Amino acid sequence: MALGLAFLAGCSSDHTATTSPLNSPAAAPNADLLGSVGSLLSGVLQLVTNVQRSSPLAAPISVQQVVGAAGGTLRIPAAGVTVQVPAGALSSPTLITMTARAGSAVAYDFAPHGITFAKPLVFTQSLSGTNAWVLTAPLLSLGYYPDPSLLGTTTSLVSELLDGSTNLLTWTFTSHIQHFSGYVLACRD
């Protein structure tokens, strides 16, 4: 029983197991949002628990790079993230922007919004300096949020969960991205 509670606590910001994260007003996204956008996307959104940074980012950090058919790499070392654009993912030079969101959630905005790729991009996030731990590694996913207002402090509403893998030797999480907007590293609840 104690191991089960410890397992659930790894991605929880308050380190307690709960059955309904929506019961906590501080954990839920904006109530107005849940009434308006939530009703529009009813049945499509899933509540996830955000992976948290030990030291929140004080301000957003952005990088930009023109990436063409040969591919390229975007990195934000202070946020521990790397995105590899493989050769052939884009057919023409495109200005790609990656922004690490301020705060404790491990979340990113990408532009141009809505772009899709011929080959998936490789997203790699360092788990050092986060509340992820070995027993929660199988629960980690990359959650796609179509609108930043869906991000909460400790939980978020996502419309798509992308599987990935955790490398225990390098303590990194890797997933693949087919399209852009925003992504948050999360635990499946």
C-alpha positions, 0 to 999 in steps of 0.5 A, a space after each residue: 500500500 505504501 509503495 502504491 501511494 509513493 508511486 502516485 505521489 511522484 508527479 503530484 505537486 503536493 505529494 498526496 494521492 487524490 481521486 479527483 484533481 478537479 476538487 482542488 480549485 488551485 489545481 484546476 484550470 480557470 473555471 470560466 474556461 471549463 464552462 466555455 471551452 470545456 463544453 465545446 470540447 466535451 469528451 475530447 479533453 483529458 485532465 493530466 497532472 503536470 510534471 513540475 520543475 523544482 525551480 520554476 522558470 521566472 520568465 519565458 525562454 524562446 529560441 528561433 531557427 529557420 529549419 529547411 529540408 535538411 532538418 535542424 535542432 532547437 535547444 533551451 538548455 536552461 529548460 532542459 529541452 531539445 527538439 530535433 527536426 529530422 531531414 525531410 520533416 519540412 519541404 521548405 525553410 520555415 521559422 520555428 519558435 520554441 518557448 519554455 513557459 514561465 512557471 513550474 509546469 514543464 510546458 512549451 509553446 511552438 510556432 508556427 501554430 498548426 504546422 504538421 510535419 512529414 516526419 515526426 520531430 523528436 522531443 527530449 526533456 531532461 527530468 533532472 530538476 523535476 518531480 519525476 522519479 523512477 517509479 513514475 517513469 512509465 506514467 509520463 506522456 507529452 500532452 498536447 494543449 490546443 490553447 494555453 488557457 488549458 494549462 493549470 498550475 498543477 493540472 492541465 486539460 489536454 486533447 492528445 497524449 503522446 507516448 514516449 520513453 524514459 531513459 533511466 541512464 540519462 534521466 530523459 523523456 523522449 517523445 515524437 511530435 507530428 504537429 505544433 501548438 503547445 505541449 506539457 510533460 505530464 503523468 497519466 492519472 
